[in-house]
Amino acid sequence: MASDIMTHPVEALTLDHSVKGFLSFMQVHRVRHAPVVDYPQGRHAEPEFIGVVSQRDVLRLSSSSGSGKLLPEPDPNALRQLLSRVVTRNAQTVEPNTSIAQAVATMLDLHIDMLPVVVDRKVLGIITTTDLLRMIVRTAETIEEACVRQTHQKNVTVWAESEDGDRSRLGIFVKQTVEGIMARNLITMSPNQTLGEAVHTLQEHKLRHVPIVNEEGHLVGILSDRDVLRHLPYQRHGLHTPSGKFREDLFRVEGNRSVLNQRIEGIMTTKVVTIRPNCPVIEAAMILMKKKIGILPVLDSQDQMVGILSVLDLLGIARSVVE
């Protein structure tokens, strides 16, 4: 159930917190999302869940207007904005007795990284992609430990070879390598392309990350939607109403659009963690969890990119395992 894997107790912010307060909250707690609550019955009553605020919601608010670089001291007007103007209201939630399979399905279907666990508008905890990766790793470790203890017992082999049952699927999952689940139809970009082209590519193909390759086809960087948002100009007139799973509203640029002419090579992340096709899936899950990253390019022995493994790929497998 959701209660078995959720993070709790959980720190929440209020509608009266500022963007500056949320930026500090993320740094202190090393998170990218937070539930937002309010006290409609007064501070002595139980807080009620209002919605969710994420790092993506505020990245544009701390950009400079036009330069595309974060200011040493971001615009004070942006930092003073209250979360009441930024929060995503009516956010999807689950209850403690919601099945893990349903929670995973919800996160995959809505393309979200955090799911509040709420009962009667009270936040009991949150489920994040990190929680789900941790579940995958712990499940695999439990199975491996059982296999070690029962090496000479026939039923261990049955786990991996049987056609039915949860243990069968989990056993196969433990043995799987990245090559069997990685995405092979790759969409890439060149470091000479522009920020505007990156926005179009991410939105058109509904991507959170795009690999950047040079003329020889070698990986030289990764561009994420967060990298893009950090380099778009400050939205002085507030945020648009959220639209779609991929939040097209966050990427709109009005007025001076020259910022979109920046080249990707000055925006992308160049220190990229990569893996080989024969990397065990569980090892890849541990890397994603510990590094707090969303994607792992897969390189062959010639350092040519042959695939990509994302957190979403692993969640898809986790969904099939726990259903």
WOVEN-V328695 format. One record per residue. N is the residue number from 1. OMEGA is omega in degrees with one decimal (* if undefined). Layout:
# WOVEN-V328695
N/OMEGA  N/OMEGA
This chain:
# WOVEN-V328695
1/-178.9  2/-178.7  3/-178.1  4/-174.9  5/-175.7  6/172.3  7/180.0  8/-11.9  9/-174.8  10/175.7  11/179.0  12/174.6  13/179.0  14/178.7  15/-178.6  16/174.1  17/-179.7  18/174.1  19/178.5  20/178.7  21/179.2  22/177.4  23/177.5  24/178.7  25/179.8  26/-177.9  27/-177.7  28/-174.0  29/179.4  30/179.3  31/178.2  32/-178.2  33/174.2  34/171.2  35/179.8  36/-177.4  37/176.3  38/-179.6  39/-176.1  40/-180.0  41/-178.9  42/-174.8  43/-179.3  44/179.6  45/178.6  46/176.1  47/179.7  48/-179.6  49/179.7  50/-177.0  51/-174.5  52/171.6  53/-177.2  54/177.1  55/179.9  56/-178.2  57/-172.1  58/-178.1  59/179.5  60/-177.1  61/179.4  62/174.7  63/172.9  64/-177.7  65/172.1  66/-177.5  67/178.9  68/178.6  69/177.3  70/179.3  71/173.5  72/174.6  73/-176.2  74/-178.4  75/-177.2  76/178.0  77/178.1  78/-177.5  79/-179.4  80/-179.9  81/-179.8  82/179.7  83/176.3  84/178.6  85/-172.0  86/-172.0  87/171.6  88/-177.6  89/-179.6  90/179.8  91/178.7  92/177.5  93/171.3  94/176.5  95/-178.1  96/-177.9  97/173.8  98/-179.7  99/177.7  100/179.3  101/-179.7  102/177.6  103/178.4  104/-179.7  105/179.5  106/-179.6  107/178.4  108/-176.6  109/-177.9  110/179.5  111/179.8  112/-175.7  113/-178.6  114/-176.9  115/178.4  116/174.0  117/-168.4  118/172.0  119/179.7  120/176.6  121/175.2  122/-179.2  123/179.0  124/-179.1  125/175.9  126/172.2  127/179.2  128/176.2  129/176.8  130/176.8  131/-178.4  132/175.6  133/178.1  134/177.5  135/179.7  136/-177.7  137/-178.5  138/178.1  139/179.9  140/179.6  141/178.6  142/179.7  143/-179.8  144/178.2  145/178.6  146/179.0  147/178.6  148/-178.3  149/-173.0  150/-175.1  151/-173.7  152/-179.8  153/-173.4  154/-173.0  155/177.4  156/177.0  157/-179.6  158/179.5  159/-174.3  160/-173.2  161/-179.1  162/-178.0  163/-175.5  164/175.9  165/-179.4  166/-177.6  167/177.2  168/-178.5  169/179.8  170/178.9  171/177.7  172/-178.9  173/-179.6  174/-175.5  175/-171.1  176/174.9  177/-177.2  178/-176.8  179/-176.7  180/-176.3  181/-176.5  182/175.0  183/-176.0  184/178.7  185/-169.0  186/170.8  187/-177.3  188/175.8  189/178.9  190/177.6  191/180.0  192/177.7  193/-170.4  194/176.4  195/178.7  196/177.6  197/178.4  198/177.9  199/179.9  200/-178.0  201/-179.8  202/-177.5  203/-177.3  204/-176.3  205/177.6  206/-177.3  207/170.5  208/-178.5  209/173.9  210/178.1  211/177.6  212/-177.1  213/178.7  214/-176.0  215/178.6  216/-179.8  217/179.4  218/179.2  219/179.2  220/179.5  221/174.6  222/175.3  223/179.4  224/176.7  225/176.7  226/175.1  227/-179.3  228/-177.5  229/179.3  230/-174.9  231/172.9  232/-174.7  233/178.3  234/178.2  235/-173.5  236/-176.4  237/177.5  238/-176.0  239/176.0  240/174.4  241/-178.5  242/-180.0  243/174.8  244/-178.9  245/-173.1  246/171.8  247/178.8  248/-178.6  249/-176.9  250/-172.3  251/-179.1  252/177.7  253/179.9  254/179.7  255/-177.4  256/-176.7  257/-178.4  258/178.6  259/-177.9  260/179.5  261/177.5  262/179.6  263/-176.7  264/-176.0  265/178.3  266/-174.6  267/-171.6  268/172.2  269/-174.6  270/177.9  271/-171.9  272/174.6  273/-179.0  274/178.2  275/176.7  276/-179.8  277/-178.2  278/177.3  279/177.0  280/-179.2  281/-178.5  282/177.5  283/177.3  284/178.4  285/178.9  286/178.6  287/179.7  288/-178.0  289/-175.4  290/-179.2  291/-177.2  292/177.5  293/-173.9  294/-173.3  295/176.3  296/172.6  297/-179.3  298/-177.8  299/176.5  300/-176.7  301/177.0  302/-178.2  303/171.3  304/-179.4  305/-177.2  306/179.7  307/178.4  308/172.6  309/-179.8  310/174.8  311/-179.7  312/176.6  313/-179.4  314/178.8  315/176.5  316/177.9  317/178.9  318/179.0  319/-178.8  320/-178.0  321/-173.4  322/-179.7  323/*
